[in-house]
Amino acid sequence: MFQSGFRAHHSTETALLKVTNDLLIASDHGLVSMLVLLDLSAAFDPVDHSILLQRLEHVIGIKGTALDWFRSYLSDRYQFAHVHGVPSSYSRVSHGVPQGSGLGPILFTLYMLPLGNIIRQHGINVHCYADDTQLYLSMKPEETEKLVKLQTCLKDIKSWMSSNVLLLNPGKTEVMVFGPEPLRDRLDISSSVSQSGRQRRTLVPDPDPHAWVFSVSSGITAAPD
């Protein structure tokens, strides 16, 4: 999973350039692109220490003394509130990476590694900046069956996040459709995206003349009108 956050010589600018370039190339080839913008709620705070340590050992391959260092770094951390000179009782911290540290962002990135494998299994393009994830898929307007593949990928992402104590922020999750206007007009989203009484999609104009945008709830279904 390509990550522009927390890396030397990378920034929001490199993330924007990568995604924009891919979308423009697809448009030049007569394709429309569906871009899904995912955002996590309090991304660093829910990171489960036991899952993180398992990931460091079994996915990254860190073992022995090095793994013990990470276990020591994460273990026996406590938090408390101090108001008007009176401290609260101490509470053990079993989730979250230490923010403001140099190691915290790296641990978060490693925690998220399996997500890239899930997305690649569905053949979806992905680019990340910290906890912001951009998924995008290009197709000809008549290839709407590919939207089902995108929707299945989103369901798998949501399932993985749930099992890893992470939560998508529906208020910051959006879907945008890019491409020349004649091609966008030929794209029938409603025919290939599941509908129900609780799942309604509203397509509204975006200031960008090459894009449409509609919001989604929980990263999968549209927010009600």
TORDO-26262 format. One record per atom (N, C-alpha, C): x negated, y, z; residue in three letters. Coordinates in steps of 0.05 Angstrom, whole numbers, padded with zeros to 5 digits, always signed. Layout:
% residues N
XYZAla...
% end
This chain:
% residues 225
-00017-00024+00000Met+00000+00000+00000Met-00018+00025+00000Met-00016+00042-00020Phe-00033+00065-00023Phe-00025+00086-00003Phe-00044+00096+00012Gln-00039+00115+00034Gln-00056+00140+00030Gln-00043+00163+00028Ser-00058+00188+00025Ser-00062+00202+00052Ser-00049+00192+00073Gly-00052+00204+00100Gly-00076+00193+00115Gly-00089+00209+00131Phe-00110+00201+00149Phe-00134+00190+00133Phe-00139+00200+00109Arg-00162+00191+00093Arg-00177+00215+00083Arg-00204+00212+00083Ala-00221+00233+00072Ala-00215+00238+00043Ala-00214+00264+00035His-00210+00272+00008His-00182+00265-00002His-00163+00260+00016His-00135+00256+00009His-00118+00274+00025His-00094+00281+00015Ser-00076+00300+00028Ser-00049+00297+00017Ser-00030+00314+00025Thr-00004+00315+00013Thr-00006+00322-00016Thr-00027+00337-00023Glu-00030+00344-00052Glu-00036+00320-00069Glu-00054+00302-00059Thr-00060+00278-00075Thr-00036+00260-00077Thr-00020+00259-00056Ala+00004+00242-00056Ala+00024+00253-00077Ala+00027+00280-00077Leu+00046+00293-00096Leu+00036+00289-00124Leu+00010+00293-00129Leu+00000+00290-00156Leu+00003+00262-00167Leu-00002+00242-00150Lys+00001+00214-00158Lys+00030+00207-00167Lys+00049+00214-00149Val+00077+00207-00155Val+00087+00223-00178Val+00081+00249-00179Thr+00091+00266-00201Thr+00079+00257-00228Thr+00054+00250-00228Asn+00042+00241-00253Asn+00055+00216-00263Asn+00060+00197-00245Asp+00073+00172-00254Asp+00101+00177-00265Asp+00116+00195-00252Leu+00143+00201-00261Leu+00143+00215-00288Leu+00124+00233-00292Leu+00122+00248-00318Leu+00114+00229-00340Leu+00096+00211-00335Ile+00087+00191-00355Ile+00111+00174-00363Ile+00127+00165-00343Ala+00150+00149-00349Ala+00170+00164-00366Ala+00174+00190-00359Ser+00192+00207-00375Ser+00183+00210-00404Ser+00157+00213-00407Asp+00146+00215-00434Asp+00150+00190-00451Asp+00153+00167-00437His+00157+00142-00451His+00187+00135-00453His+00204+00155-00449Gly+00233+00151-00453Gly+00246+00136-00430Gly+00236+00138-00406Leu+00247+00123-00383Leu+00258+00143-00363Leu+00278+00134-00348Val+00287+00148-00324Val+00276+00135-00300Val+00271+00150-00279Ser+00259+00139-00255Ser+00276+00145-00230Ser+00278+00125-00213Met+00292+00127-00188Met+00271+00130-00166Met+00271+00152-00152Leu+00252+00157-00130Leu+00266+00157-00103Leu+00258+00139-00086Val+00270+00137-00059Val+00250+00148-00039Val+00258+00167-00023Leu+00241+00180-00003Leu+00250+00170+00025Leu+00232+00154+00038Leu+00239+00143+00064Leu+00223+00157+00085Leu+00236+00161+00108Asp+00223+00174+00131Asp+00230+00159+00156Asp+00210+00155+00174Leu+00214+00141+00199Leu+00221+00160+00221Leu+00238+00151+00240Ser+00244+00167+00264Ser+00222+00162+00284Ser+00210+00184+00294Ala+00189+00183+00315Ala+00169+00160+00308Ala+00157+00162+00285Ala+00143+00140+00273Ala+00121+00127+00292Ala+00106+00144+00305Phe+00083+00134+00321Phe+00093+00122+00348Phe+00116+00131+00358Asp+00124+00123+00384Asp+00134+00094+00387Asp+00148+00083+00367Pro+00158+00055+00371Pro+00138+00033+00367Pro+00114+00039+00358Val+00094+00018+00352Val+00091-00001+00376Val+00098-00026+00372Asp+00096-00046+00393Asp+00068-00056+00396Asp+00057-00054+00420His+00028-00061+00425His+00023-00091+00419His+00041-00108+00427Ser+00037-00137+00423Ser+00037-00144+00394Ser+00056-00132+00379Ile+00057-00136+00349Ile+00031-00125+00336Ile+00023-00102+00345Leu-00001-00089+00334Leu-00026-00106+00338Leu-00029-00117+00362Leu-00052-00134+00368Leu-00051-00160+00352Leu-00028-00171+00348Gln-00025-00195+00331Gln-00033-00188+00302Gln-00025-00164+00293Arg-00031-00156+00266Arg-00061-00152+00262Arg-00074-00140+00282Leu-00102-00135+00280Leu-00117-00162+00279Leu-00107-00182+00293Glu-00121-00208+00293Glu-00115-00225+00269Glu-00089-00227+00262His-00081-00246+00241His-00080-00234+00213His-00076-00208+00211Val-00074-00196+00184Val-00101-00182+00177Val-00112-00168+00196Ile-00137-00153+00190Ile-00161-00172+00195Ile-00158-00191+00213Gly-00180-00210+00219Gly-00199-00201+00240Gly-00190-00183+00258Ile-00207-00173+00280Ile-00205-00193+00303Ile-00227-00203+00313Lys-00227-00224+00334Lys-00249-00218+00354Lys-00249-00235+00375Gly-00271-00233+00395Gly-00272-00207+00410Gly-00297-00198+00413Thr-00302-00174+00429Thr-00288-00149+00417Thr-00288-00147+00390Ala-00275-00124+00377Ala-00245-00123+00383Ala-00232-00146+00383Leu-00204-00147+00389Leu-00199-00140+00419Leu-00217-00149+00436Asp-00215-00143+00464Asp-00217-00112+00469Asp-00234-00099+00453Trp-00236-00070+00455Trp-00208-00057+00449Trp-00196-00066+00428Phe-00169-00055+00421Phe-00149-00061+00443Phe-00150-00086+00453Arg-00131-00093+00474Arg-00135-00076+00499Arg-00160-00071+00506Ser-00166-00054+00529Ser-00157-00025+00524Ser-00160-00016+00499Tyr-00153+00012+00492Tyr-00123+00016+00495Tyr-00107-00005+00488Leu-00078-00002+00488Leu-00065-00010+00515Leu-00079-00026+00531Ser-00067-00037+00555Ser-00070-00017+00579Ser-00053-00022+00599Asp-00054-00008+00625Asp-00052+00022+00621Asp-00035+00031+00603Arg-00029+00059+00599Arg-00002+00065+00613Arg-00002+00088+00627Tyr+00022+00096+00641Tyr+00030+00125+00634Tyr+00055+00132+00638Gln+00064+00159+00634Gln+00081+00168+00657Gln+00082+00194+00662Phe+00099+00205+00683Phe+00104+00234+00678Phe+00124+00245+00690Ala+00131+00273+00687Ala+00123+00288+00713Ala+00114+00313+00709His+00105+00329+00732His+00120+00355+00731His+00139+00359+00749Val+00156+00383+00749Val+00154+00397+00775Val+00147+00423+00774His+00144+00440+00799His+00127+00426+00820His+00106+00414+00810Gly+00087+00402+00829Gly+00095+00375+00839Gly+00117+00365+00830Val+00127+00339+00840Val+00125+00318+00817Val+00109+00297+00820Pro+00106+00277+00799Pro+00129+00256+00801Pro+00136+00245+00778Ser+00155+00223+00778Ser+00140+00197+00783Ser+00155+00175+00784Ser+00142+00149+00786Ser+00129+00142+00760Ser+00109+00125+00761Tyr+00094+00118+00736Tyr+00110+00097+00721Tyr+00109+00099+00694Ser+00122+00079+00677Ser+00101+00068+00657Ser+00100+00042+00655Arg+00080+00029+00637Arg+00088+00035+00608Arg+00068+00041+00592Val+00072+00046+00563Val+00065+00021+00547Val+00085+00009+00535Ser+00080-00015+00518Ser+00084-00010+00489Ser+00092+00015+00482His+00097+00022+00454His+00084+00049+00448His+00078+00053+00422Gly+00066+00078+00413Gly+00036+00077+00412Gly+00025+00092+00393Val-00004+00095+00391Val-00011+00122+00402Val-00034+00124+00416Pro-00042+00150+00429Pro-00044+00172+00408Pro-00026+00192+00410Gln-00026+00214+00391Gln-00047+00234+00399Gln-00058+00247+00379Gly-00080+00266+00384Gly-00107+00252+00384Gly-00107+00226+00381Ser-00133+00211+00381Ser-00141+00205+00352Ser-00166+00200+00348Gly-00176+00193+00322Gly-00167+00165+00313Gly-00163+00147+00333Leu-00156+00119+00327Leu-00126+00115+00322Leu-00109+00133+00334Gly-00081+00129+00333Gly-00070+00127+00304Gly-00076+00146+00286Pro-00066+00144+00259Pro-00076+00119+00244Pro-00100+00110+00250Ile-00111+00086+00237Ile-00095+00062+00246Ile-00089+00060+00272Leu-00074+00038+00282Leu-00046+00038+00271Leu-00034+00061+00267Phe-00007+00063+00255Phe-00008+00052+00226Phe-00028+00060+00211Thr-00030+00051+00184Thr-00033+00021+00182Thr-00049+00009+00200Leu-00053-00020+00201Leu-00027-00034+00209Leu-00012-00022+00227Tyr+00014-00033+00235Tyr+00033-00035+00212Tyr+00031-00016+00193Met+00050-00015+00171Met+00041-00031+00147Met+00018-00044+00148Leu+00006-00058+00124Leu+00025-00078+00112Leu+00039-00095+00127Pro+00056-00115+00114Pro+00078-00104+00097Pro+00086-00079+00102Leu+00107-00066+00087Leu+00099-00064+00057Leu+00074-00059+00052Gly+00065-00058+00024Gly+00069-00084+00010Gly+00064-00106+00023Asn+00068-00133+00011Asn+00097-00137+00003Asn+00115-00129+00021Ile+00144-00132+00016Ile+00152-00116-00009Ile+00142-00092-00011Ile+00150-00075-00033Ile+00138-00085-00059Ile+00113-00095-00059Arg+00101-00105-00083Arg+00114-00130-00093Arg+00125-00147-00075Gln+00139-00171-00083Gln+00163-00165-00101Gln+00174-00141-00098His+00197-00133-00114His+00189-00118-00139His+00163-00113-00143Gly+00153-00099-00166Gly+00160-00069-00166Gly+00161-00057-00142Ile+00168-00029-00139Ile+00142-00013-00134Ile+00139+00010-00147Asn+00116+00027-00141Asn+00119+00041-00114Asn+00097+00045-00100Val+00099+00057-00074Val+00074+00075-00069Val+00079+00097-00055His+00058+00114-00046His+00066+00126-00019His+00047+00128-00001Cys+00053+00137+00026Cys+00036+00161+00034Cys+00048+00177+00051Tyr+00033+00197+00066Tyr+00041+00195+00095Tyr+00023+00185+00112Ala+00030+00179+00140Ala+00054+00161+00141Ala+00076+00171+00154Asp+00100+00154+00156Asp+00120+00159+00134Asp+00114+00177+00115Asp+00132+00183+00093Asp+00125+00164+00070Asp+00145+00149+00061Thr+00142+00129+00040Thr+00158+00136+00015Thr+00145+00136-00008Gln+00158+00142-00033Gln+00159+00116-00050Gln+00182+00106-00056Leu+00186+00084-00074Leu+00197+00094-00100Leu+00187+00083-00122Tyr+00198+00092-00148Tyr+00197+00070-00169Tyr+00217+00070-00185Leu+00221+00050-00206Leu+00230+00063-00231Leu+00217+00057-00253Ser+00224+00069-00279Ser+00238+00048-00297Ser+00257+00057-00313Met+00272+00039-00330Met+00285+00054-00353Met+00294+00039-00373Lys+00311+00050-00393Lys+00339+00053-00382Lys+00355+00072-00391Pro+00381+00077-00379Pro+00399+00052-00379Pro+00396+00035-00399Glu+00413+00011-00399Glu+00403-00012-00381Glu+00379-00009-00370Glu+00368-00030-00353Glu+00377-00026-00324Glu+00402-00022-00319Thr+00412-00015-00292Thr+00409-00039-00273Thr+00405-00063-00284Glu+00401-00086-00266Glu+00376-00083-00248Glu+00358-00066-00257Lys+00334-00061-00241Lys+00341-00046-00215Lys+00363-00032-00215Leu+00371-00018-00190Leu+00379-00039-00169Leu+00388-00062-00177Val+00394-00083-00157Val+00369-00092-00144Val+00347-00094-00160Lys+00321-00101-00149Lys+00312-00080-00129Lys+00316-00055-00135Leu+00309-00034-00116Leu+00325-00035-00091Leu+00351-00041-00093Gln+00368-00043-00070Gln+00360-00067-00052Gln+00353-00089-00065Thr+00344-00112-00050Thr+00319-00106-00035Thr+00301-00091-00048Cys+00276-00083-00035Cys+00282-00066-00010Cys+00300-00048-00013Leu+00307-00030+00010Leu+00319-00046+00033Leu+00335-00066+00027Lys+00346-00083+00048Lys+00324-00098+00062Lys+00305-00108+00047Asp+00282-00123+00060Asp+00265-00104+00076Asp+00262-00079+00067Ile+00247-00059+00083Ile+00261-00054+00109Ile+00287-00050+00108Lys+00303-00045+00132Lys+00301-00068+00152Lys+00302-00093+00141Ser+00300-00116+00158Ser+00273-00118+00171Ser+00252-00113+00155Trp+00225-00114+00166Trp+00221-00092+00188Trp+00231-00069+00183Met+00228-00047+00203Met+00243-00054+00228Met+00266-00066+00226Ser+00282-00073+00249Ser+00266-00094+00266Ser+00254-00114+00253Ser+00239-00134+00268Ser+00213-00123+00279Ser+00204-00100+00269Asn+00179-00088+00279Asn+00184-00063+00295Asn+00209-00060+00306Val+00217-00039+00324Val+00214-00011+00312Val+00219-00009+00286Leu+00218+00017+00272Leu+00246+00024+00262Leu+00250+00050+00258Leu+00277+00059+00250Leu+00275+00080+00228Leu+00290+00076+00206Leu+00291+00096+00185Leu+00308+00120+00195Leu+00299+00143+00186Asn+00313+00168+00193Asn+00332+00174+00169Asn+00359+00169+00172Pro+00377+00173+00149Pro+00379+00202+00141Pro+00375+00221+00160Gly+00377+00249+00154Gly+00355+00259+00135Gly+00333+00244+00133Lys+00311+00253+00116Lys+00306+00233+00094Lys+00325+00215+00089Thr+00322+00195+00068Thr+00338+00204+00044Thr+00326+00205+00021Glu+00339+00214-00003Glu+00332+00196-00027Glu+00349+00197-00047Val+00343+00184-00073Val+00345+00205-00094Val+00325+00206-00112Met+00326+00225-00134Met+00323+00210-00161Met+00337+00220-00181Val+00335+00208-00208Val+00321+00228-00226Val+00298+00219-00238Phe+00282+00236-00255Phe+00283+00227-00284Phe+00281+00246-00303Gly+00279+00238-00331Gly+00293+00259-00348Gly+00290+00258-00374Pro+00304+00277-00392Pro+00334+00275-00388Pro+00347+00298-00389Glu+00376+00299-00384Glu+00393+00280-00401Glu+00387+00277-00427Pro+00403+00258-00443Pro+00401+00230-00432Pro+00377+00222-00422Leu+00374+00195-00412Leu+00387+00192-00385Leu+00386+00213-00368Arg+00400+00212-00342Arg+00430+00210-00346Arg+00440+00223-00367Asp+00469+00222-00372Asp+00478+00194-00379Asp+00460+00178-00390Arg+00467+00151-00399Arg+00464+00131-00376Arg+00452+00139-00354Leu+00447+00120-00332Leu+00472+00118-00314Leu+00484+00095-00313Asp+00508+00090-00297Asp+00501+00077-00271Asp+00497+00093-00250Ile+00489+00082-00224Ile+00511+00066-00212Ile+00536+00075-00215Ser+00558+00062-00201Ser+00563+00034-00210Ser+00555+00027-00234Ser+00560+00000-00244Ser+00541-00021-00233Ser+00519-00012-00220Ser+00499-00031-00212Ser+00492-00029-00182Ser+00504-00010-00168Val+00499-00007-00139Val+00524-00015-00124Val+00521-00032-00104Ser+00544-00043-00090Ser+00560-00020-00077Ser+00586-00024-00078Gln+00605-00004-00067Gln+00622-00018-00045Gln+00631-00002-00026Ser+00650-00011-00006Ser+00663+00014+00005Ser+00682+00010+00022Gly+00696+00033+00034Gly+00677+00050+00050Gly+00655+00039+00059Arg+00636+00054+00075Arg+00612+00062+00059Arg+00611+00056+00034Gln+00587+00062+00018Gln+00596+00077-00007Gln+00594+00104-00005Arg+00602+00121-00028Arg+00578+00138-00035Arg+00574+00142-00061Arg+00552+00157-00070Arg+00561+00183-00083Arg+00547+00205-00076Thr+00554+00231-00087Thr+00529+00241-00102Thr+00531+00244-00127Leu+00508+00254-00143Leu+00512+00284-00146Leu+00492+00299-00138Val+00494+00329-00139Val+00470+00340-00154Val+00473+00362-00168Pro+00451+00374-00183Pro+00428+00382-00164Pro+00404+00378-00174Asp+00380+00386-00159Asp+00368+00410-00174Asp+00355+00429-00160Pro+00343+00452-00173Pro+00324+00445-00196Pro+00312+00421-00194Asp+00294+00412-00215Asp+00311+00403-00239Asp+00309+00415-00263Pro+00326+00407-00285Pro+00320+00379-00295Pro+00298+00366-00286His+00292+00339-00294His+00301+00319-00274His+00317+00327-00253Ala+00324+00308-00232Ala+00352+00311-00223Ala+00363+00289-00213Trp+00388+00289-00197Trp+00380+00279-00170Trp+00396+00286-00150Val+00389+00277-00123Val+00415+00269-00109Val+00414+00247-00093Phe+00436+00242-00075Phe+00424+00230-00050Phe+00437+00236-00027Ser+00427+00227-00002Ser+00436+00199+00004Ser+00421+00184+00020Val+00428+00157+00028Val+00427+00154+00058Val+00443+00137+00069Ser+00444+00132+00097Ser+00430+00105+00103Ser+00413+00105+00123Ser+00398+00081+00131Ser+00380+00071+00109Ser+00373+00088+00090Gly+00355+00080+00069Gly+00367+00063+00048Gly+00393+00056+00050Ile+00405+00038+00030Ile+00431+00050+00019Ile+00449+00058+00036Thr+00475+00067+00027Thr+00478+00097+00029Thr+00496+00108+00013Ala+00499+00137+00012Ala+00513+00148+00036Ala+00506+00172+00044Ala+00520+00186+00065Ala+00547+00194+00056Ala+00568+00192+00073Pro+00595+00200+00065Pro+00596+00229+00057Pro+00616+00236+00041Asp+00620+00264+00033Asp+00626+00281+00058Asp
% end
